[in-house]
């Protein structure tokens, strides 16, 4: 019914906007994909005329196979992505596509990333979404739902959305931006008018003598008007106020003295009136703090760095340097002396060892021997921190992190992009099975996911020699292919009975939208507390890594990334062999994983305190 309207709009487009473009093509899609040309052609008059004749032959039939049309345009027309300065896809459609919105949105976001390609949507709302027999299509949505779906698709492609119909334009990004600027300009105009009016009123008020009432101004003679008016007395200064205050106090003291003399009895034996003769001020206490003796475990505890540091952090071990060195009774605030025009501290501050922190001079409560003890204790703690970092970077923990729970499922990405790295991953997974699962008697299951999912068992099993051998045999059959169906894998793993945590290893972006996965996972976890620990493997996609961090944070899990493991092992070895004196060398690489990140931050803090303590020893 609307093909004539569409053809007319395309004619105007070809006439008015296509002549100044470099290249173009037109693709018609229903159930089938019908391109006008096999690839982009120059925007020459003869090509525009041929395109118009082709548009006149179009027929409406079938469903809306939008995904195939997008693939055809991206993979053939825009196969040479760097050939053109800018590229755009303009989609004219009348309703919801056949495929799921999140699938199209994820695909569009993926193909538009990295080069200048945008997808713009022109939604033409027709009166009824039915065929001639009154049958509603299989994939149906009302106009509002359709508009919301295409807005999501456009957002992922950095494009614009335009929604119109026979009644006119319903919504347009271009018009919305202009209207917003018009409203902003209108508000600024109103504010300017208000300011101009207030300035005019102020100038009128200043033209009238402020010291003469307006009603009496006409009573003055001409000579009085010409005579300079008496100015009001100036406000008293701070010095004047101080003199007035002293004068008043002296007067009050003289009056009080007269009252005391009038009261004084003639009899020398008369009783003295009650009242305090002197006031006793509390003594300032300054309690010195001794350096605590630190006891740290030799055996590594299976827990997260966050939990480990709640027991063995610098603050928990009471080795926080500022708290130990400076007490409440030995602080002198620098004050400005007006006659000297500079800040000075207490008279004898320079006699005692002190440091200045944020303008406050603080005396050291430690003696040289105590500082030496503090340095020894802090080096002991630092060495223990580095040893735990070495432990976290050894064995299967380097790639998978530490398995904390007693009932877990390990999910491994076996999509096509994992093909070069799959032998290494299966080797580390074998190590994980024997080193952590079997050793710690963890009930477990394994699941691989690519374009579909496959689990090793249908439920969690005990970690025995027999089951571990069987699991290793199953892992050896892994092969990489297809895309990354992360959501399907999570749905299946969360269905296992008695599961406490999932460990998800992947190397990139899932094939569904991030928000859909986060929402679905939250729904599935509604009645059960299941943690999801995410593992980023060889992933340079910042968006994908941020998604994995958010997924772990939302479910109470941890994010782990093995990047920088080799440099971290080297730095730890050098610290233990060469010493910890130098704060700047060696240093750990920047770890993004939660466990290593928290521990290396604590190491940096401890090394800073160690450097400060050694510099303070030189003051004695």
C-alpha positions as CSV (number, residue, x, y, z in Angstrom):
1,X,0.0,0.0,0.0
2,X,2.9,2.4,0.7
3,X,5.3,1.4,-2.1
4,X,4.4,4.6,-4.1
5,X,5.3,6.8,-1.1
6,X,8.6,5.0,-0.7
7,X,9.4,5.3,-4.4
8,X,8.6,9.0,-4.4
9,X,10.8,9.6,-1.3
10,X,13.7,7.7,-3.0
11,X,13.3,9.8,-6.2
12,X,13.7,13.0,-4.1
13,X,16.7,11.5,-2.3
14,X,18.4,10.7,-5.6
15,X,17.7,14.1,-7.1
16,X,18.5,16.3,-4.0
17,X,21.2,14.6,-2.0
18,X,23.1,11.9,-4.0
19,X,24.7,14.1,-6.7
20,X,27.5,15.3,-4.3
21,X,28.3,11.8,-3.0
22,X,31.3,9.7,-4.1
23,X,29.6,6.3,-4.4
24,X,26.3,4.6,-3.5
25,X,24.3,1.5,-3.8
26,X,20.7,0.4,-2.9
27,X,19.7,-2.9,-1.3
28,X,16.1,-4.0,-1.2
29,X,15.3,-6.6,1.5
30,X,12.3,-8.7,2.4
31,X,12.8,-12.4,3.0
32,X,15.4,-12.2,0.2
33,X,18.2,-9.7,-0.4
34,X,18.2,-7.9,-3.7
35,X,21.0,-5.4,-4.3
36,X,20.8,-2.9,-7.2
37,X,24.5,-3.3,-8.0
38,X,27.1,-5.9,-6.8
39,X,29.2,-3.1,-5.2
40,X,29.3,0.7,-4.8
41,X,29.2,2.7,-8.0
42,X,30.0,6.4,-8.6
43,X,27.2,9.0,-8.2
44,X,27.0,10.0,-11.8
45,X,23.8,11.1,-13.6
46,X,23.5,7.9,-15.7
47,X,23.9,5.8,-12.5
48,X,21.3,7.8,-10.6
49,X,18.9,7.4,-13.6
50,X,19.4,3.7,-13.7
51,X,18.9,3.4,-10.0
52,X,15.5,5.3,-10.3
53,X,14.3,2.9,-13.0
54,X,15.3,-0.1,-10.7
55,X,13.4,1.5,-7.8
56,X,10.2,1.6,-9.9
57,X,10.4,-2.2,-10.4
58,X,10.5,-3.0,-6.6
59,X,7.8,-5.2,-5.1
60,X,6.8,-5.7,-1.5
61,X,6.8,-9.3,-0.2
62,X,8.1,-11.5,2.6
63,X,9.4,-10.6,6.1
64,X,12.2,-8.3,7.2
65,X,15.5,-10.1,7.0
66,X,17.5,-7.1,8.2
67,X,20.5,-9.0,9.5
68,X,21.3,-10.5,6.0
69,X,20.9,-7.1,4.4
70,X,23.4,-5.5,6.9
71,X,25.8,-8.4,6.4
72,X,25.6,-8.0,2.6
73,X,26.3,-4.2,2.9
74,X,29.1,-4.4,5.4
75,X,30.9,-7.5,4.0
76,X,30.6,-6.6,0.2
77,X,29.9,-2.9,-0.3
78,X,32.2,-1.8,2.5
79,X,34.8,-4.6,2.3
80,X,37.5,-2.0,1.6
81,X,36.9,-0.1,4.9
82,X,39.8,2.3,4.4
83,X,39.1,3.1,0.8
84,X,36.6,5.8,1.5
85,X,36.8,8.8,3.8
86,X,33.4,8.2,5.4
87,X,30.7,5.6,5.0
88,X,27.1,5.5,6.0
89,X,24.3,3.0,6.0
90,X,20.8,4.5,5.8
91,X,18.0,2.0,6.7
92,X,14.5,2.7,5.6
93,X,12.1,0.3,7.2
94,X,8.5,0.1,8.4
95,X,8.6,-2.3,11.3
96,X,10.5,-4.7,13.7
97,X,13.1,-6.9,12.0
98,X,13.0,-10.7,12.1
99,X,16.0,-11.2,14.3
100,X,16.3,-10.3,18.0
101,X,17.2,-6.6,18.7
102,X,20.1,-7.4,20.9
103,X,21.7,-9.7,18.2
104,X,21.5,-6.9,15.5
105,X,22.7,-4.3,18.0
106,X,25.7,-6.4,19.0
107,X,26.6,-7.1,15.3
108,X,26.2,-3.4,14.3
109,X,28.3,-2.2,17.3
110,X,31.0,-4.7,16.3
111,X,31.3,-3.8,12.6
112,X,31.1,-0.1,13.2
113,X,33.9,-0.1,15.7
114,X,37.4,1.0,14.5
115,X,36.5,2.9,11.4
116,X,34.2,5.7,10.2
117,X,30.9,3.8,9.6
118,X,27.5,4.8,11.0
119,X,24.1,3.3,10.7
120,X,21.2,5.7,10.5
121,X,17.6,4.5,10.7
122,X,14.5,6.0,9.0
123,X,11.4,4.4,10.5
124,X,8.3,4.8,8.4
125,X,5.2,4.0,10.6
126,X,2.3,2.5,8.6
127,X,-1.2,2.5,9.9
128,X,-1.6,-1.3,10.3
129,X,1.0,-4.1,10.7
130,X,-1.1,-6.8,8.9
131,X,-1.2,-8.3,5.5
132,X,-4.2,-8.4,3.1
133,X,-5.8,-11.3,5.0
134,X,-5.5,-9.5,8.4
135,X,-2.9,-11.8,9.8
136,X,-0.2,-10.4,12.2
137,X,3.4,-11.3,11.3
138,X,5.3,-13.8,13.4
139,X,7.6,-11.2,14.8
140,X,5.3,-8.3,15.9
141,X,5.8,-5.1,17.9
142,X,3.7,-2.0,18.3
143,X,5.1,1.3,17.0
144,X,6.6,2.4,20.3
145,X,8.4,-0.9,20.9
146,X,9.7,-0.8,17.3
147,X,11.0,2.7,17.8
148,X,12.7,1.7,21.1
149,X,14.4,-1.3,19.3
150,X,15.8,0.8,16.5
151,X,17.0,3.5,19.0
152,X,19.1,0.7,20.7
153,X,20.5,-0.4,17.3
154,X,21.4,3.2,16.3
155,X,23.0,3.9,19.7
156,X,25.5,1.0,19.1
157,X,26.3,2.3,15.6
158,X,26.8,6.0,16.6
159,X,24.1,6.9,14.1
160,X,20.8,9.0,14.1
161,X,17.2,8.0,14.4
162,X,14.4,9.5,12.4
163,X,10.7,8.4,12.9
164,X,8.0,9.6,10.6
165,X,4.6,8.7,9.1
166,X,1.7,10.1,7.2
167,X,0.9,12.4,10.0
168,X,4.3,13.9,10.0
169,X,7.6,13.5,12.0
170,X,7.2,11.8,15.4
171,X,10.8,11.9,16.5
172,X,14.1,13.0,15.0
173,X,17.5,13.2,16.6
174,X,18.5,16.2,14.4
175,X,15.3,18.1,15.3
176,X,15.7,17.2,19.0
177,X,19.2,18.7,19.1
178,X,18.1,21.9,17.4
179,X,15.0,22.3,19.7
180,X,17.3,21.7,22.7
181,X,19.6,24.5,21.6
182,X,16.6,26.8,20.9
183,X,15.3,26.2,24.5
184,X,18.7,26.9,25.9
185,X,19.0,30.1,23.9
186,X,15.5,31.2,25.1
187,X,16.4,30.6,28.8
188,X,19.6,32.6,28.3
189,X,17.6,35.4,26.7
190,X,15.2,35.5,29.6
191,X,18.1,35.7,32.1
192,X,19.8,38.5,30.1
193,X,16.5,40.5,30.0
194,X,16.2,40.1,33.8
195,X,19.8,41.2,34.3
196,X,19.3,44.3,32.0
197,X,16.2,45.2,33.9
198,X,17.9,44.9,37.3
199,X,20.8,47.1,36.1
200,X,18.4,49.7,34.8
201,X,16.6,49.7,38.2
202,X,20.0,50.1,40.0
203,X,21.0,53.0,37.9
204,X,17.7,54.8,38.6
205,X,18.1,54.2,42.4
206,X,21.7,55.6,42.3
207,X,20.6,58.8,40.5
208,X,18.6,59.7,43.6
209,X,20.6,60.9,46.7
210,X,20.7,58.0,49.0
211,X,21.0,60.2,52.1
212,X,17.9,62.3,51.4
213,X,14.4,60.9,51.5
214,X,12.7,61.1,48.1
215,X,9.6,62.8,49.5
216,X,11.8,65.7,50.9
217,X,14.1,66.3,48.0
218,X,11.9,69.1,46.6
219,X,11.9,71.0,49.9
220,X,15.6,71.9,49.6
221,X,16.6,75.2,48.1
222,X,18.9,75.6,45.2
223,X,21.8,76.7,47.4
224,X,21.2,73.6,49.7
225,X,21.2,71.3,46.7
226,X,24.5,72.8,45.4
227,X,26.0,72.6,48.9
228,X,27.9,69.3,49.4
229,X,25.9,66.9,51.4
230,X,27.2,65.4,54.7
231,X,28.4,61.9,54.1
232,X,27.5,59.2,56.6
233,X,30.0,58.3,59.3
234,X,32.2,55.4,58.2
235,X,31.9,52.0,59.8
236,X,34.2,51.4,62.8
237,X,37.4,49.5,62.0
238,X,38.6,46.4,63.9
239,X,41.0,48.6,65.9
240,X,38.3,51.1,66.8
241,X,36.1,48.2,68.0
242,X,39.0,46.8,70.1
243,X,39.5,50.2,71.8
244,X,35.8,50.5,72.5
245,X,35.8,47.0,74.0
246,X,38.9,47.8,76.2
247,X,37.3,51.0,77.3
248,X,34.0,49.3,78.2
249,X,35.9,46.6,80.1
250,X,38.0,49.1,82.1
251,X,34.8,50.9,83.1
252,X,33.2,47.6,84.1
253,X,36.3,46.7,86.2
254,X,36.3,50.1,88.0
255,X,32.6,49.7,88.8
256,X,33.3,46.1,90.0
257,X,36.2,47.4,92.2
258,X,34.0,49.9,93.8
259,X,31.4,47.2,94.5
260,X,34.1,45.0,96.1
261,X,35.5,47.8,98.2
262,X,31.9,48.6,99.3
263,X,31.4,45.0,100.3
264,X,34.8,44.5,102.1
265,X,33.9,44.0,105.8
266,X,35.5,46.1,108.6
267,X,36.1,43.0,110.8
268,X,39.3,41.2,109.7
269,X,37.9,37.9,111.0
270,X,35.0,37.9,108.6
271,X,34.6,35.0,106.3
272,X,35.9,35.1,102.7
273,X,33.1,34.9,100.2
274,X,32.9,31.5,98.4
275,X,34.3,31.2,94.8
276,X,37.2,29.7,92.9
277,X,40.5,31.1,93.7
278,X,42.3,29.4,90.7
279,X,41.3,27.1,87.9
280,X,43.1,23.7,87.5
281,X,43.8,22.9,83.8
282,X,44.1,19.2,82.7
283,X,47.5,18.1,81.9
284,X,48.4,17.3,78.3
285,X,49.2,13.7,78.0
286,X,51.4,12.2,75.4
287,X,51.6,8.4,75.4
288,X,54.3,6.9,73.3
289,X,53.5,3.9,71.1
290,X,55.7,0.9,70.8
291,X,56.4,-0.9,67.6
292,X,54.2,-4.1,67.5
293,X,55.8,-7.4,66.9
294,X,54.4,-8.9,63.7
295,X,53.4,-12.6,63.2
296,X,52.6,-13.7,59.7
297,X,51.6,-17.2,58.5
298,X,54.2,-19.2,56.6
299,X,51.6,-21.3,54.8
300,X,49.5,-19.7,52.1
301,X,45.8,-19.3,52.9
302,X,43.2,-20.1,50.2
303,X,41.4,-16.8,50.2
304,X,41.1,-13.6,48.1
305,X,43.5,-10.7,48.6
306,X,40.7,-8.6,50.0
307,X,40.1,-11.2,52.7
308,X,43.8,-11.8,53.3
309,X,44.5,-8.1,53.8
310,X,41.7,-7.7,56.3
311,X,44.0,-9.7,58.6
312,X,47.5,-8.7,57.4
313,X,47.3,-5.2,56.0
314,X,49.6,-2.4,57.2
315,X,46.8,-0.8,59.1
316,X,45.6,-4.1,60.7
317,X,49.2,-4.9,61.8
318,X,49.4,-1.4,63.3
319,X,52.5,-0.5,61.3
320,X,50.9,2.7,59.9
321,X,53.9,5.1,60.1
322,X,52.0,8.4,60.8
323,X,50.0,6.8,63.7
324,X,53.1,5.5,65.3
325,X,55.4,8.5,65.0
326,X,53.2,11.4,66.0
327,X,51.0,11.6,69.1
328,X,48.3,14.1,70.0
329,X,50.4,15.9,72.6
330,X,53.5,16.9,70.5
331,X,51.9,18.9,67.7
332,X,52.8,22.6,67.1
333,X,50.7,24.5,64.6
334,X,52.7,27.2,62.7
335,X,51.1,30.6,63.2
336,X,51.7,33.9,61.4
337,X,53.4,36.7,63.4
338,X,52.3,40.0,62.0
339,X,55.5,41.9,63.0
340,X,57.7,39.3,61.3
341,X,55.4,38.7,58.3
342,X,56.1,35.0,58.4
343,X,55.0,31.7,60.0
344,X,56.9,30.5,63.1
345,X,56.4,27.5,65.3
346,X,57.0,26.9,69.0
347,X,60.1,28.5,70.5
348,X,62.1,25.3,71.0
349,X,60.8,23.1,68.1
350,X,64.2,23.1,66.4
351,X,65.8,21.4,69.4
352,X,63.9,18.2,69.0
353,X,63.6,15.9,65.9
354,X,60.6,16.9,63.9
355,X,58.9,16.9,60.5
356,X,56.5,19.2,58.9
357,X,53.2,17.7,57.5
358,X,50.7,20.0,55.8
359,X,52.0,23.0,57.6
360,X,52.0,21.3,61.0
361,X,55.3,20.7,62.9
362,X,55.2,17.3,64.6
363,X,57.8,15.8,66.9
364,X,59.0,12.3,66.5
365,X,58.0,10.0,69.4
366,X,60.5,7.3,68.2
367,X,64.0,6.9,69.3
368,X,66.6,5.7,66.7
369,X,66.4,2.2,68.1
370,X,62.6,2.2,67.8
371,X,62.9,3.3,64.2
372,X,65.3,0.5,63.5
373,X,62.8,-2.0,65.0
374,X,60.0,-0.5,62.9
375,X,62.2,-0.8,59.7
376,X,62.9,-4.5,60.5
377,X,59.2,-5.3,61.1
378,X,58.1,-3.5,57.9
379,X,60.7,-5.3,55.8
380,X,59.5,-8.6,57.2
381,X,55.9,-7.7,56.2
382,X,57.0,-6.5,52.8
383,X,58.9,-9.8,52.1
384,X,55.8,-11.8,53.0
385,X,53.7,-9.7,50.7
386,X,56.1,-10.3,47.8
387,X,56.1,-14.1,48.6
388,X,52.3,-14.2,48.3
389,X,52.4,-12.4,45.0
390,X,54.9,-15.0,43.8
391,X,52.4,-17.7,44.9
392,X,49.5,-16.0,43.1
393,X,51.7,-15.9,39.9
394,X,52.6,-19.6,40.1
395,X,51.0,-22.7,38.7
396,X,47.4,-22.6,37.5
397,X,46.7,-19.5,39.6
398,X,48.6,-17.5,37.0
399,X,45.9,-18.0,34.4
400,X,42.8,-18.9,36.3
401,X,43.4,-17.2,39.7
402,X,42.6,-18.9,43.0
403,X,39.7,-21.3,43.3
404,X,38.0,-20.4,46.6
405,X,34.7,-22.2,46.7
406,X,33.9,-25.9,47.3
407,X,31.4,-26.3,44.5
408,X,32.4,-24.7,41.2
409,X,32.0,-24.9,37.4
410,X,34.8,-23.8,35.0
411,X,33.6,-22.3,31.7
412,X,36.2,-22.1,28.9
413,X,35.7,-20.1,25.7
414,X,36.5,-22.3,22.6
415,X,35.4,-19.8,19.9
416,X,37.4,-19.4,16.7
417,X,39.5,-16.6,18.1
418,X,40.9,-19.0,20.7
419,X,42.4,-21.3,18.1
420,X,46.1,-20.1,18.5
421,X,46.0,-20.2,22.3
422,X,43.8,-23.3,23.0
423,X,46.8,-25.7,23.5
424,X,48.1,-23.4,26.2
425,X,44.7,-23.0,27.9
426,X,44.1,-26.8,27.9
427,X,47.5,-27.4,29.5
428,X,46.8,-24.8,32.2
429,X,43.3,-26.3,32.7
430,X,44.8,-29.7,33.3
431,X,47.1,-28.2,35.9
432,X,44.1,-26.5,37.5
433,X,42.3,-29.9,37.8
434,X,45.1,-31.6,39.6
435,X,46.7,-28.6,41.5
436,X,43.6,-26.9,42.9
437,X,40.4,-29.0,42.3
438,X,41.8,-32.5,43.3
439,X,44.2,-31.2,46.0
440,X,41.5,-29.2,47.8
441,X,38.7,-31.7,47.1
442,X,36.5,-29.4,45.2
443,X,33.2,-30.6,43.6
444,X,33.3,-29.4,40.0
445,X,32.1,-29.5,36.4
446,X,33.6,-28.2,33.2
447,X,31.8,-26.4,30.3
448,X,33.0,-25.2,27.0
449,X,31.2,-22.7,24.9
450,X,31.5,-21.3,21.3
451,X,28.5,-21.2,19.0
452,X,26.9,-23.7,21.4
453,X,27.6,-25.2,24.8
454,X,28.8,-28.6,25.9
455,X,29.3,-29.7,29.5
456,X,31.6,-32.5,30.7
457,X,28.9,-33.8,33.1
458,X,25.3,-33.0,33.8
459,X,26.0,-32.2,37.4
460,X,28.8,-31.4,39.8
461,X,31.1,-34.4,40.7
462,X,33.6,-35.1,43.4
463,X,37.3,-34.6,42.6
464,X,38.7,-38.1,42.7
465,X,41.6,-39.6,40.8
466,X,39.2,-41.3,38.4
467,X,37.0,-38.2,37.7
468,X,40.1,-36.0,37.3
469,X,41.6,-38.4,34.7
470,X,38.3,-38.4,32.9
471,X,38.1,-34.6,32.9
472,X,41.6,-34.2,31.6
473,X,40.7,-36.6,28.8
474,X,37.6,-34.6,27.9
475,X,39.6,-31.3,27.9
476,X,42.1,-32.8,25.4
477,X,39.3,-32.9,22.8
478,X,38.8,-29.2,22.7
479,X,38.9,-27.4,19.3
480,X,38.2,-23.8,18.5
481,X,35.4,-22.7,16.1
482,X,32.4,-20.4,15.9
483,X,31.4,-17.3,17.8
484,X,31.1,-16.7,21.6
485,X,27.7,-17.5,23.1
486,X,28.5,-16.3,26.7
487,X,24.9,-15.9,27.8
488,X,23.9,-19.4,26.8
489,X,26.9,-20.8,28.7
490,X,26.1,-18.8,31.9
491,X,22.4,-19.9,31.7
492,X,23.4,-23.6,31.6
493,X,26.1,-23.3,34.3
494,X,23.8,-21.5,36.7
495,X,21.3,-24.4,36.4
496,X,23.6,-26.9,38.1
497,X,22.4,-28.0,41.5
498,X,24.5,-26.9,44.5
499,X,26.7,-24.6,42.5
500,X,28.5,-21.9,44.5
501,X,30.6,-20.1,41.9
502,X,31.4,-20.0,38.2
503,X,34.9,-19.3,36.7
504,X,34.5,-17.9,33.2
505,X,37.6,-17.7,30.9
506,X,37.1,-15.8,27.6
507,X,39.2,-13.8,25.2
508,X,36.7,-11.2,23.9
509,X,33.3,-9.7,23.3
510,X,30.2,-11.9,23.6
511,X,27.8,-12.3,20.7
512,X,25.0,-10.7,22.7
513,X,24.7,-7.2,24.3
514,X,26.3,-6.6,27.7
515,X,23.1,-5.2,29.3
516,X,21.1,-8.3,28.3
517,X,23.7,-10.7,29.9
518,X,23.9,-8.6,33.1
519,X,20.1,-8.5,33.4
520,X,19.6,-12.2,32.7
521,X,22.3,-13.2,35.1
522,X,20.7,-11.0,37.8
523,X,17.4,-12.7,37.2
524,X,18.8,-16.2,37.4
525,X,20.7,-15.4,40.6
526,X,17.6,-13.8,42.3
527,X,17.0,-16.7,44.7
528,X,20.6,-18.0,45.0
529,X,23.9,-16.5,45.9
530,X,26.2,-17.6,43.1
531,X,29.4,-15.7,42.5
532,X,30.8,-15.3,39.0
533,X,34.6,-14.9,38.7
534,X,35.7,-13.6,35.3
535,X,39.0,-14.3,33.6
536,X,40.2,-12.1,30.7
537,X,42.6,-14.0,28.5
538,X,44.6,-12.2,25.9
539,X,41.8,-9.6,25.4
540,X,42.8,-6.1,24.2
541,X,39.1,-5.0,23.9
542,X,38.6,-2.5,26.6
543,X,34.9,-2.6,26.4
544,X,34.9,-6.4,26.8
545,X,37.2,-6.2,29.8
546,X,35.0,-3.6,31.4
547,X,32.0,-5.9,30.9
548,X,33.9,-8.8,32.6
549,X,34.8,-6.5,35.5
550,X,31.2,-5.4,35.9
551,X,29.9,-9.0,35.7
552,X,32.2,-10.0,38.5
553,X,31.5,-7.0,40.6
554,X,27.7,-7.3,40.2
555,X,27.8,-11.0,41.4
556,X,30.3,-10.6,44.2
557,X,33.1,-12.3,42.3
558,X,36.6,-11.3,41.3
559,X,38.1,-10.1,38.0
560,X,41.3,-11.8,37.0
561,X,43.7,-10.9,34.1
562,X,47.0,-12.7,33.5
563,X,48.6,-9.8,31.6
564,X,52.0,-8.8,33.1
565,X,52.6,-12.2,34.9
566,X,56.1,-12.6,33.5
567,X,57.2,-9.1,34.5
568,X,55.5,-9.6,37.9
569,X,57.5,-12.8,38.6
570,X,60.8,-11.0,37.6
571,X,60.0,-8.0,39.8
572,X,59.2,-10.3,42.8
573,X,62.4,-12.3,42.4
574,X,64.5,-9.1,42.2
575,X,62.8,-7.7,45.4
576,X,63.6,-10.8,47.4
577,X,67.2,-11.1,46.1
578,X,68.3,-7.5,45.7
579,X,66.5,-5.9,48.6
580,X,63.6,-3.5,49.1
581,X,65.5,-0.2,49.7
582,X,64.8,1.4,46.4
583,X,61.1,2.5,46.1
584,X,61.2,2.9,42.4
585,X,63.2,-0.2,41.3
586,X,62.1,-2.8,40.8
587,X,58.3,-2.2,40.5
588,X,55.5,-4.5,39.7
589,X,53.6,-4.0,36.4
590,X,50.1,-2.6,36.6
591,X,47.8,-5.6,37.3
592,X,44.1,-5.2,36.5
593,X,43.0,-8.4,38.3
594,X,41.5,-7.8,41.7
595,X,43.7,-10.1,43.8
596,X,47.1,-8.9,42.3
597,X,46.0,-5.3,42.1
598,X,45.1,-5.0,45.8
599,X,48.3,-6.8,47.0
600,X,50.6,-4.7,44.8
601,X,48.9,-1.5,46.1
602,X,49.7,-2.6,49.6
603,X,53.3,-3.3,48.6
604,X,53.7,0.2,47.2
605,X,52.2,1.7,50.4
606,X,54.6,-0.3,52.6
607,X,57.7,0.6,50.4
608,X,56.7,4.3,50.8
609,X,56.6,4.0,54.6
610,X,59.9,2.1,54.6
611,X,61.6,4.9,52.6
612,X,60.2,7.6,55.0
613,X,61.3,5.7,58.1
614,X,64.9,5.3,56.8
615,X,65.0,9.0,55.9
616,X,63.8,9.9,59.5
617,X,66.6,7.9,61.0
618,X,69.1,10.4,59.4
619,X,67.6,13.2,61.5
620,X,69.0,11.8,64.8
